[in-house]
């Protein structure tokens, strides 16, 4: 079985994604790795809003990537692929079999990775505008980006 999932995130800054991956426990960025590990065969058994096949991705392209993200202790990987419906890149991964551990660790929609990416993009944008930037965790356990005009 294969359940290749589309992550609702358009990546327009690969440097920010690399940095986000480096800051996320258990993930390793694989520069220019042109394949990512998945079940290996499309079984046409997963559809819906989270399914990559229903978000513009062709099953014949599953397993192909521009870059990949290794997940410690998991056979399957996350593919960093060109966005089939526009600019930038998207993340896709097979959430079946060993891929279920990816969703268990980082959220079904890779929320942990998305939040880390958003933080890195915000930091870069604020720094470009001349702000001194720091991050902190608030009382609710949420990460915050704080910019102070220099």
N, C-alpha and C positions, 0 to 999 in steps of 0.2 A: 504494500500500500504506500501511497505517497500523498502527503497533504502539504503541498508547497504554499506557504502563507506569504501574503503581501503585507508589508509593514507600512502603515499610513504615515509616511515621512518622505518628503522630497529633500534630498541632500544636495545643497548647492555649494557647500564648502567642505571639500575633502580633508583639508587640514584640520578643521574643527572636528570632523568625524574621527580622524586618526587620533587626535588628542583625547576625545571622549572615550574611545576604545581603550587607550592607554590608561585612563583614569578609572576604568571599570574593572573590578576584580574578576579574574577568570577569563578575560578576553585578550586575544592577540591579533593585531593587524597584520595581514599578509599582503604586502604591496605587490601589485600586478599579478596576483595568483589568478589565472584565467579560468579556473574551475573551483567550485565549492562542492563539498560532499553532501549528498542527499541519498534518498532511496535508490535512485538511479534509473527509475522507469516510471513514467506517468501512467497511472492506473485509472484515470478519469473517475476518481471516487471522492473528490473533495471540491465542493462548490459553495458559493456564497460571497458575502462582502469581504471576508478575510482571505479568500482563495486568490492566489496570484493569477490563475487562469481566467478569473472573472474580472481582473483589473488590468487587462491589456498584455499580459505576459503569455508567450507562446510556450506550450509544453516542450517543443523541440529545442528551446533555449534553456530549459531547466538544467542546472549544473554548470552553466557557463557564467562567467563573471569578469568584471574588470579588476576587482580585488576581492578578498575574502576575509572573514573574521573567524578565527578558531575559538572554540569554547572548551576550556579545560574539562577533561573527563567526558566529553561528548564526541561521538564519531562524526555526526553531521556538523556542518558549518553554516555560517550566514554568508550569503552572496551579496556583494555590492555590485549592482548591475545598472546599466543605463536605463533611465526612465522610459518606458515604451510609449508614454502618452505626453511627453514634454521634455523640458530641460532637466538637467541634474541626474541624480542617481536615486535608486531605491534599494531597500534591503529586503531580501526574501530568504526564506529558510523552510526546510521540511520539518513540520512539527509532529511527524509521526515517529514511532519507535524511539530511537535515542534523541530525536529532536524534541520530544516532549520535555526533556530536561532544560532545553533552552528557554521555553516558555515558563517553566516552573521557576527558573532563576531570575529571568529578566522581564517577565510578564508576557502574556500572549501576543501583545502588540509591541514587544520589546520596549516597554515604557521606561525602563531604567536607562537603556541606551538612548532613547529619544530625549529624555530629560537631560542627560549628560551632554548630548549634542547641542541642545537648545542653550544650555548654560555656556558652553564654549563659544557658540556664535554670539551670544549676548556680551560676553567678556570682550571678544575681539572688536565688536562694533563700538562698545563704550570706549575702549582704549584708543581706537582710531579717532574718536571724537575728542580725545584729550582728557578723559576721565581717569582717575585713579580707581582701580577696581579691586574689590575683595569679595570673597564668598563666605557664607556662614550657614549654619544650620539653625533654624529658629526653634522655638519651644515646641512646635508641632512636629518637629523632625524633618521639615522641608528645607531644601537648599535654597538660599537666596543669593542673588548677585546684587552687590551694592556699588554704585558708581558715585564718586565725588568729583565735582569739577575742579581741576587743578588750577 
